[in-house]
Amino acid sequence: MKSTGLKFILLRACARPFAHAALASAAIAIASGPLCLPAAAQIPPSDGAGGPGMTLISSPADAWVALRGSSELMGNSPLDLGPGWSGRYIVTITAPGCATARGALFFPPRGSRPYSLSDPPGVSGGLLLRSLNVPGVPELMSGSQRRGLALLTAGAGGVLAMTRDHIKYRDNLANPDEESQDRARNFRYARARWALYTGAVWGLSALDYIVRPRMSLLESIPTRVTVGTPRLKRADVVWRSILIPGAGQDYANRRVRGLFWLGASLSSGAAFIIADESHYRIRTKLGRARALLAAASPGEVPDRQADVDHFTSLEETSRRLVHELTIGTAGIYLANIIDAGIVPLNGGSTAVKKASIEAPLGARRAAIALRYRF
């Protein structure tokens, strides 16, 4: 019996270290429990709002994405959004070899799929209706401030000139004398030319808005949304510049270049209208001077002939100016198309950064994070 008791004591003494080791292992396992759970039992990520977050993915991958709304976030895709993100956000996507696209997303409360609030790629009835807004306004509302201001300025200038000529036309039309009637015809001609110019600017504004690159919503589920931007192709750049000067360059992310061609075309067109209006007015005066010469008495002939010679010289100079401006406007348009055929297609989108800054701001949260991708 003593031998048996001794064996029991020795076994109990030897078992204590193993028991302590087992307890220690259990404590470690409890402390690191989530790391030891099976993959199917892991808890989904959360930002503390009590549910899974949202992941924003881009096509192409690793594009630079900016979201602006009640909060702001920007960085390389994919972007992790917490469940607290909700509401309307403007999304801008920039990637190498792609057009920079812009759109609007609405993130509903948790458990629902995000959806697009902006026009998808392609032509639709709603897009056509919105494009017929005041010249330049569609571009301003879609984030293209410089092109919008150029078109708005040209359109407003055309309307003001047309209104001025209409008022002067009505004033002179009320006077029965021949000179007033001549001036009335001159202002009527100028009013018609400015109406054509304003209509052309309006059409350019509508087309420029229709052909702008737009964000594509490729996938949308409660925990993930995928957005895309179009790849740059030479044909897409060229045909846009054929329709609207500078639109192809703007599509290729060369916005200053595109603005130059648009501004040059609008300015050259306005200069042509002014020169053509002046030429018509000089022709009217020349016709009146010839009529007075034909009815002049012998003593009035020298003075009337001097007037005819003066207006003849002015008419020739004015006609040459109109011709030169016609050639110049056509040359600007053709140069714009040639430039669209050679403009680099990666300009403005190659600076997709490995470092990203995220700054979600809201009424109940504020944070800033710096991320660097290796």
Residue pairs with C-beta under 8 A, 6 or more apart in sequence:
29 36
34 42
34 43
44 52
44 53
44 223
45 52
45 53
45 80
46 52
46 53
46 82
46 83
47 53
47 82
47 83
47 84
48 82
49 82
49 83
49 84
49 110
50 83
51 83
51 110
51 111
52 83
52 110
52 222
52 223
53 80
53 81
53 82
53 83
53 85
53 223
54 80
54 81
54 82
54 83
54 85
54 107
54 114
54 222
54 223
54 224
54 225
55 78
55 79
55 80
55 81
55 223
55 224
55 225
56 65
56 67
56 77
56 78
56 79
56 81
56 224
56 225
56 226
56 227
57 77
57 78
57 219
57 224
57 225
57 226
57 227
58 65
58 77
58 78
58 93
58 95
58 226
58 227
58 228
58 229
59 216
59 218
59 226
59 227
59 228
59 229
60 95
60 97
60 98
60 228
60 229
60 231
61 77
62 76
62 77
62 95
62 352
62 373
63 76
63 77
63 93
63 94
63 95
63 98
63 229
63 352
64 74
64 75
64 76
64 77
64 93
64 94
64 95
64 352
64 353
64 356
65 74
65 75
65 76
65 77
65 79
65 91
65 92
65 93
65 94
65 227
66 72
66 73
66 74
66 91
66 92
67 73
67 74
67 79
67 89
67 90
67 91
67 105
68 89
68 90
68 92
69 87
69 88
69 89
69 90
70 87
70 361
70 362
71 85
71 89
71 359
71 360
71 361
71 362
72 359
72 360
72 361
73 79
73 81
73 358
73 359
73 360
74 356
74 357
74 358
74 359
75 356
75 357
75 358
75 371
76 352
76 353
76 354
76 356
76 371
76 373
79 358
81 107
82 360
83 110
84 362
84 364
84 365
85 107
85 360
86 107
86 108
86 109
87 106
87 107
88 104
88 105
88 106
88 117
89 104
89 105
89 106
89 107
90 102
90 103
90 104
90 143
91 102
91 103
91 104
91 105
91 215
91 227
92 100
92 101
92 102
92 143
93 100
93 101
93 102
93 215
93 227
93 228
93 229
94 100
94 229
94 253
94 348
94 349
94 352
95 229
95 349
95 352
96 346
96 349
96 350
96 352
97 231
97 232
97 345
97 346
97 349
98 229
98 230
98 231
98 232
98 349
99 213
99 229
99 230
99 231
99 232
99 251
99 252
99 253
99 349
100 213
100 229
100 253
100 348
100 349
101 213
101 214
101 215
101 216
101 228
101 229
101 230
102 118
102 142
102 143
102 213
102 214
102 215
103 116
103 117
103 118
103 119
103 214
103 215
103 217
103 227
104 116
104 117
104 118
105 114
105 115
105 116
105 117
105 217
105 225
105 227
106 114
106 115
106 116
106 117
107 114
108 114
108 115
110 222
111 222
112 222
113 220
113 221
113 222
113 225
114 220
114 225
115 217
115 220
116 215
116 217
118 214
118 215
119 126
119 127
119 130
119 214
120 214
120 216
120 217
121 213
121 214
121 216
121 230
123 210
127 209
127 210
128 206
128 210
130 138
130 209
131 138
131 205
131 206
131 207
131 209
131 210
132 202
132 206
133 141
133 205
134 152
134 155
135 151
135 152
135 154
135 155
135 156
135 198
135 201
135 202
135 204
135 205
136 147
136 148
136 149
136 150
136 151
136 152
136 153
136 154
136 155
136 205
137 148
137 152
137 205
138 148
138 205
138 206
138 208
138 209
139 145
139 147
139 148
139 151
139 205
139 208
139 209
139 212
140 148
140 149
140 152
141 148
142 209
142 212
144 212
144 250
146 255
146 259
147 208
147 246
147 250
147 255
147 258
147 259
147 262
150 259
150 262
150 263
150 266
151 201
151 204
151 205
151 208
151 262
151 266
154 197
154 201
154 266
154 270
155 198
155 201
155 202
155 205
157 270
158 194
158 195
158 197
158 198
158 201
158 270
159 198
161 190
161 194
162 191
162 194
162 195
162 198
165 187
165 188
165 190
165 191
165 194
166 187
166 191
168 183
168 187
169 184
169 187
169 188
169 191
172 180
172 181
172 183
172 184
172 187
173 180
173 181
173 184
175 181
178 288
179 288
182 284
182 285
182 288
185 284
186 277
186 280
186 281
186 284
189 277
189 280
190 277
190 280
193 273
193 276
193 277
194 273
196 273
197 269
197 270
197 273
200 269
201 266
204 244
207 243
207 244
207 247
208 244
208 247
211 240
211 243
211 244
211 247
211 251
212 251
213 229
213 230
213 251
215 227
215 228
215 229
216 227
216 228
216 229
216 230
217 225
217 226
217 227
218 226
218 227
218 228
219 225
219 226
220 226
230 236
232 251
232 252
232 345
232 346
233 345
234 341
234 345
236 248
236 251
237 248
237 249
237 251
237 252
237 340
237 341
237 343
237 345
238 248
238 337
238 340
238 341
239 248
240 247
240 248
240 251
240 340
241 247
241 248
241 249
241 261
241 336
241 337
241 339
241 340
242 248
242 337
242 340
244 262
245 261
245 262
245 264
245 265
245 332
245 333
245 336
246 257
246 258
246 259
246 260
246 261
246 262
246 263
246 265
246 336
247 258
247 262
248 258
248 340
248 343
249 255
249 257
249 258
249 261
249 336
249 339
249 340
249 343
250 257
250 258
250 259
250 262
251 258
252 340
252 343
252 344
252 345
252 347
252 348
253 347
253 348
253 349
254 343
254 344
254 347
254 348
255 348
257 339
257 343
261 332
261 335
261 336
261 339
264 332
264 336
265 329
265 332
265 333
265 336
268 325
268 328
268 329
268 332
269 329
271 325
272 322
272 325
272 326
272 329
275 318
275 321
275 322
275 325
276 322
278 318
279 315
279 318
279 319
279 321
279 322
282 311
282 314
282 315
282 318
283 315
285 311
286 308
286 311
286 312
286 314
286 315
289 304
289 307
289 308
289 310
289 311
290 308
292 304
292 307
293 301
293 304
293 305
293 307
293 308
296 303
296 304
354 372
354 373
354 374
355 370
355 371
355 372
355 373
356 370
356 371
356 372
356 373
357 368
357 369
357 370
357 371
358 367
358 368
358 369
358 370
358 371
359 367
359 368
359 369
360 366
360 367
361 367
